[in-house]
């Protein structure tokens, strides 16, 4: 496909406008996607060019047709029924029974799926309630489902799905609650009528409010939505959600989005591998009011199927990778390329090196990288800071600074640079991965797990993230999740040549990882580029 070049000036103006209106941050990694979207939107709106389209977007309301056309092209609505079975089980076993017990007198429930995409999540919630409540017809239940993308809301309201939407649910779900017609499955009207779909923009300040049903809520689901938003907006949304909930109400975010600082006003509870946040209540529920849920058989999906361990475990040299953490090159999608074969231009995926930033900028990056490998961190720092002086929003330079400070043992500084990089592009897996390693070295194991889950959400084939979760879950005493991620790492690594260098490492090969996985080696093996990543407290003193 021929690349579509989007002028840097219009790219920045449109990105700022999209973020200001919707909160969505379109990072550099999706610049080409945005370019095609703008081109198509200009044609649909009969605009003479992108400048005229920008003026049209600037002057139009965010819920207008031109904005709706753009939003549906730049948002990702990936979802399916009973997604994240641990979270569904926590809803079924703990959270919904708690809410039902609290409302035995008034028999009302108010639930909100914020960022519902094509509707599988709120419909899954409705099905769970129908399984739990034998007298559901005697209850007044509101399930509000909102999204900023009007196109997906139309799809959701129709209640028609293909087999792909059921990829992790038990087949009995389809047979009981859906009517099949060829390759299309239509939801039972009784379930469909439990959910009210509406447009809503989380970046706006019109909630909580009784006028849009976002006040006095018992449960808010907002999963895999804030991953696309800047941290300042996520803080605002978290505070608004707290105000939207009644006392004792619950909030659930995606497994990769849990963050202690963001939701510190809530009480955090863990249900096996699922995390939920509850607004404190002065009136705890008496255990005698707890209800007993029916058996789980044929209600929740089975656990995500694990690929069978491969018998083909490659044995390579006896070289043992260093059991510590060093700062890595940005992971490349083409894992089969050896380090020596990587094209220098591919190592800087954010660059239009020769056209926009110039050869001098690229040379500074390469020089800084060379200094890092020689552990000459002060000189490397000057190179990358000079790069940032020329291009303040460069993800490459910000990422390099995070790696450099991690290598130098300045872990708090590494975190600051990593967060700055994510402010510019929240989709960068290598940055999330680096921050996960920093969290682990600082002893913040749950934060490290959350970061690695985010990496896998963005790139399910990131082998070292799976292996890192194997190691962390072993440390946390969760052998089931540890084995699941070990098996996935083996499954993915076995597809590569044994001497292929794994994305995210300097020199660890697929064969070496398979050997360690077979022997259940659980030491940190991820390499990040110069030396061990140590915290300030355990760094060796410098020689005089």
C-alpha positions, 0 to 999 in steps of 0.5 A, spaced: 500 500 500 502 506 498 504 510 504 499 517 505 504 523 507 500 527 512 504 534 513 507 535 520 503 542 521 496 539 519 497 533 523 499 536 530 493 541 529 488 536 528 491 531 533 491 537 538 483 538 536 481 531 537 484 531 544 481 537 546 474 535 543 474 527 545 480 526 549 483 521 544 490 521 543 492 519 536 500 518 537 505 518 532 505 510 531 498 512 528 499 518 524 498 514 517 492 511 519 490 519 521 492 521 514 488 516 511 482 518 515 482 525 514 483 524 507 476 520 506 473 525 511 475 531 507 472 527 501 465 525 505 464 532 507 466 535 500 472 539 503 477 542 498 483 540 502 485 538 509 485 545 511 478 546 510 476 540 513 480 542 519 476 549 519 470 544 519 472 540 525 473 546 529 467 550 527 462 543 528 459 540 534 463 534 537 457 530 536 456 532 529 456 528 522 463 530 520 466 529 527 462 522 527 465 520 521 472 522 523 471 518 530 469 512 527 475 512 523 480 513 528 477 509 534 478 502 536 472 498 538 475 491 539 470 487 544 467 480 545 462 477 549 464 475 556 471 478 555 476 477 561 473 471 564 476 473 571 472 480 571 466 476 569 466 471 574 468 477 579 461 480 577 457 474 577 460 471 584 461 478 588 459 484 585 452 483 582 450 479 588 453 485 593 449 490 589 442 485 589 443 484 596 443 492 597 437 493 593 433 488 596 428 493 598 427 498 592 429 492 587 432 497 582 439 497 579 443 502 575 449 500 571 453 504 566 458 501 561 462 507 559 465 505 552 461 500 550 463 499 543 459 494 539 455 492 545 458 485 547 459 488 554 453 491 556 449 485 553 454 480 557 452 484 564 444 483 562 445 476 561 449 475 568 443 478 571 438 474 568 442 468 570 442 470 577 435 473 578 430 468 578 425 474 579 428 479 574 421 481 572 420 484 578 426 489 578 427 495 575 434 495 571 437 500 567 443 498 563 446 504 560 451 503 554 455 509 551 460 510 546 463 516 542 462 512 536 455 513 533 457 507 528 458 502 533 452 504 537 447 503 531 451 496 531 450 495 538 442 497 538 441 492 533 444 486 537 446 482 531 453 479 531 458 474 528 461 468 531 467 472 532 464 476 538 463 469 541 470 467 541 471 466 548 464 464 551 461 457 551 457 455 545 451 454 550 450 462 550 449 462 543 444 457 543 440 460 549 440 467 548 441 468 540 437 466 534 442 464 528 441 465 521 446 463 517 453 466 520 449 471 524 446 471 531 441 475 533 440 477 541 433 475 544 429 481 545 428 480 552 435 481 553 436 487 548 431 491 551 435 491 558 440 496 555 439 503 553 444 505 548 446 513 548 452 517 545 457 520 550 463 523 550 467 522 557 472 528 555 466 533 556 464 535 563 456 533 563 456 528 568 454 526 573 447 528 571 440 525 572 439 528 565 443 523 562 442 517 567 449 518 569 448 519 577 446 515 583 449 509 579 451 502 582 456 500 577 460 503 572 464 498 567 470 502 563 474 497 561 480 498 555 478 505 554 482 510 558 488 506 555 487 511 549 487 518 553 492 522 557 493 522 564 490 528 566 484 526 563 484 519 566 484 523 573 478 527 571 474 521 569 476 517 575 474 523 579 467 524 575 466 516 576 467 517 583 461 522 584 457 518 579 457 512 584 452 511 590 455 509 596 457 502 596 457 502 588 463 499 584 468 501 578 471 496 574 476 498 569 481 494 564 486 489 567 491 493 564 488 500 567 488 499 574 492 504 578 493 505 585 494 513 584 488 514 579 483 511 584 486 512 591 479 515 593 476 508 592 477 502 596 480 497 592 478 489 592 482 483 589 478 477 586 483 472 584 486 476 578 480 481 577 481 488 581 475 492 582 474 499 586 468 500 591 466 507 593 466 507 601 459 506 604 457 507 611 452 501 611 455 495 609 451 489 607 449 484 612 452 477 610 445 474 611 443 478 605 448 475 601 445 471 595 447 465 592 448 465 585 447 459 581 452 454 578 457 457 573 456 451 568 454 454 561 454 461 564 461 464 564 466 462 558 471 457 560 478 460 561 482 462 555 484 456 552 492 455 552 496 453 546 499 446 547 506 446 549 510 445 543 515 438 543 520 442 539 524 446 544 530 448 541 537 447 544 542 453 543 549 454 546 550 454 553 551 461 553 546 463 559 543 470 559 544 475 564 539 474 570 538 482 570 535 488 567 538 492 562 535 497 557 533 495 550 532 497 543 525 498 541 521 492 540 520 490 532 515 487 529 519 482 525 522 478 530 526 473 525 531 479 524 537 478 527 540 484 531 545 485 526 540 485 520 536 491 523 535 496 518 538 503 522 531 506 519 527 501 523 530 502 529 527 509 529 520 508 527 518 515 529 522 518 524 521 521 517 529 521 518 531 524 512 525 529 511 523 532 517 528 532 522 534 531 518 541 527 518 544 531 524 538 529 528 539 522 527 546 522 528 545 525 535 541 519 536 546 514 534 551 517 537 547 517 544 546 510 543 553 508 542 555 512 548 549 508 552 553 502 550 559 504 553 556 506 559 558 513 558 551 516 560 553 523 561 555 524 554 549 520 552 544 524 556 547 530 552 545 527 545 538 525 547 537 532 550 539 535 544 535 531 540 529 533 544 531 541 544 530 540 536 524 536 537 521 536 544 515 531 542 520 525 539 518 519 542 524 516 540 528 521 544 524 520 550 524 513 550 532 513 550 532 518 556 527 513 560 532 507 558 538 511 559 536 513 566 534 506 568 541 504 566 544 509 570 540 507 576 535 513 576 529 509 576 524 515 578 527 519 573 526 513 568 519 513 570 518 521 568 521 520 561 517 514 560 510 517 562 512 523 558 513 519 552 506 515 553 503 522 554 505 523 546 503 516 544 500 511 549 500 506 544 508 505 544 509 498 547 516 498 548 515 504 553 510 500 557 515 494 557 520 499 560 516 502 565 514 495 567 521 493 568 522 499 572 516 498 577 519 490 578 526 493 580 522 498 585 518 492 588 512 494 585 510 488 582 502 489 581 504 495 577 509 491 573 503 486 572 499 491 570 504 494 565 505 488 562 498 486 561 497 493 557 503 491 553 499 484 551 493 488 550 497 492 545 501 487 542 498 480 544 505 477 541 510 480 545 513 474 547 517 477 553 511 480 556 508 474 557 515 471 560 515 477 564 508 475 567 510 468 568 516 470 572 511 475 576 505 471 577 510 466 580 513 471 585 506 473 587 504 465 588 499 465 582 501 458 579 495 458 574 496 465 571 504 463 571 503 457 567 498 460 562 503 466 560 509 461 560 505 456 555 503 462 551 511 465 551 513 458 549 507 457 544 510 464 540 517 463 541 517 456 538 514 459 531 521 463 531 527 461 528 531 458 534 537 464 533 532 469 532 533 475 537 527 476 541 523 483 540 525 487 546 532 484 548 539 486 546 541 478 545 536 473 548 534 468 542 528 464 542 532 458 543 534 461 549 528 463 552 525 456 550 530 452 554 529 457 560 521 456 559 522 448 559 526 448 565 522 453 569 527 459 569 524 464 573 529 469 574 528 476 570 532 475 563 529 481 559 535 486 557 534 493 556 541 496 553 547 497 557 548 494 564 543 492 570 537 496 571 538 497 579 535 502 584 538 507 587 539 503 594 542 497 591 547 500 586 554 499 587 559 505 589 563 508 583 570 507 583 574 513 585 
